[in-house]
Amino acid sequence: MSSAKPYLAKEIFIADDEPIYLGFLIDYLTSQNYQIKLTETADDAISVAAANDYRAYVVDLNIPASNALKATASKKDLEESFPGISIARAILTSGVSPRKVLIYSVHLTDALHAEIGRLGVEYVQKGRPRNIKDALNRILSYDPKTSNPGGVAR
């Protein structure tokens, strides 16, 4: 019996507490025949992301989190202020390639920049629809389940 998570090649995971502002992105993705799995809190995002292997992950850094989740943050100041870091860390520690993760926010401090660099995920400033679409297209252009450049195992 395999413990591997199901791979959802046509489903995009989005964690954002203000989905009303993502209409452009949801419309674009659905026009490309992707389904959307939307969560609106960090706690739900971590739980839902653990259940499946999505085609791509889009995470808002400034999403609400419970006090219990904030209390377990490994980098307290950063993750309490930006729970999306906890979501990204949980996604990556479940075995997802950083190449599949996009973080966006209106914030970018030196500490955030350094942490995003350590995580190896893509960052885009919120409020820039073209940049978000371009970054997501870069992520979607590579499918780690079907692509194997250079024979490297993914």
C-alpha positions in Angstrom: 0.0 0.0 0.0 1.5 3.3 -1.1 1.4 6.4 1.2 1.9 8.8 -1.7 -0.5 11.7 -2.0 -2.7 11.8 -5.1 -1.3 14.0 -7.8 -3.9 16.5 -9.1 -2.4 17.6 -12.4 -5.3 20.0 -13.2 -5.9 21.5 -9.8 -4.2 24.6 -8.4 -4.1 25.2 -4.6 -4.7 28.8 -3.5 -4.4 30.1 0.1 -5.8 33.6 0.4 -8.3 35.2 2.8 -9.5 37.7 0.2 -10.4 35.6 -2.9 -12.5 38.4 -4.2 -9.3 40.1 -5.3 -8.2 36.9 -7.2 -11.0 36.9 -9.8 -8.6 37.6 -12.6 -6.4 34.7 -11.6 -9.3 32.3 -11.0 -10.8 33.2 -14.3 -7.5 32.8 -16.1 -6.8 29.4 -14.5 -10.3 28.0 -15.2 -10.0 29.2 -18.8 -6.9 27.0 -19.0 -9.0 24.0 -17.6 -7.6 24.1 -14.1 -9.7 23.6 -11.1 -9.1 25.7 -8.0 -8.8 24.5 -4.4 -9.2 27.6 -2.2 -8.5 27.9 1.5 -8.9 31.1 3.5 -7.0 30.5 6.7 -3.4 29.3 7.3 -4.7 26.4 9.4 -7.0 25.1 6.7 -4.3 25.6 4.0 -1.8 23.4 5.9 -4.4 20.7 6.4 -5.7 20.8 2.8 -2.3 21.0 1.2 -1.2 17.9 3.1 -3.9 15.8 1.6 -2.9 16.0 -2.1 -0.1 16.9 -4.4 -1.4 19.9 -6.4 -0.1 21.1 -9.8 0.9 24.4 -8.2 0.6 26.3 -4.9 -0.3 30.0 -4.6 0.1 31.4 -1.1 -0.7 34.8 0.3 1.8 35.6 3.1 -0.6 37.7 5.1 -3.4 35.1 5.7 -5.1 34.6 9.1 -3.8 31.9 11.4 -5.0 30.6 14.7 -3.1 31.4 17.9 -2.3 27.7 18.1 -0.6 27.7 14.7 1.3 30.9 15.5 2.5 29.3 18.8 4.1 26.4 16.8 5.9 28.6 14.3 9.6 27.8 14.0 10.6 31.4 13.3 8.2 33.1 15.7 8.4 36.8 14.6 8.4 36.1 10.9 5.7 33.4 10.9 3.4 35.2 13.4 3.5 38.2 11.2 3.3 36.3 7.9 1.5 32.9 8.4 2.0 32.2 4.7 5.6 31.3 5.5 4.2 28.5 7.7 2.0 27.3 4.9 4.9 27.3 2.4 7.2 25.5 4.9 4.5 22.8 5.5 4.0 22.4 1.7 7.8 22.0 1.1 8.4 19.6 4.0 5.6 17.4 2.6 7.9 16.7 -0.3 6.6 19.3 -2.8 9.2 20.9 -5.1 9.8 24.6 -4.4 9.5 25.1 -8.1 5.7 24.5 -7.7 5.2 27.2 -5.0 4.4 30.9 -5.6 4.2 33.3 -2.6 2.8 36.8 -3.0 2.2 39.7 -0.7 2.3 43.5 -0.5 5.1 43.1 2.0 8.8 42.3 1.4 11.1 43.0 4.3 14.7 42.0 4.4 13.9 39.1 6.7 11.1 38.0 4.4 13.4 38.3 1.3 16.0 36.1 3.1 13.4 33.5 4.2 11.8 33.3 0.7 15.3 32.8 -0.7 16.0 30.0 1.8 12.7 28.3 0.9 13.6 28.6 -2.8 10.0 29.5 -3.9 8.9 32.3 -6.2 7.8 35.6 -4.8 5.6 38.2 -6.6 4.3 41.5 -5.2 0.6 41.5 -4.7 -1.4 43.9 -6.8 0.5 43.1 -10.0 -1.8 40.7 -11.9 0.5 40.4 -14.9 3.4 39.4 -12.8 1.4 36.9 -10.8 0.1 35.3 -14.1 3.6 35.3 -15.6 5.1 33.6 -12.5 2.3 31.1 -12.4 2.8 30.3 -16.1 6.5 29.6 -15.4 5.5 27.2 -12.6 2.9 25.5 -14.8 5.3 25.2 -17.8 7.2 22.6 -15.9 5.4 19.5 -14.6 7.7 17.6 -12.3 5.6 14.4 -12.7 6.0 14.3 -16.4 9.2 16.2 -17.1 12.6 14.7 -16.3 15.3 16.9 -17.8 18.8 15.4 -17.6 17.4 12.2 -16.0 17.2 13.9 -12.6 14.7 12.2 -10.3 12.0 14.5 -9.0 
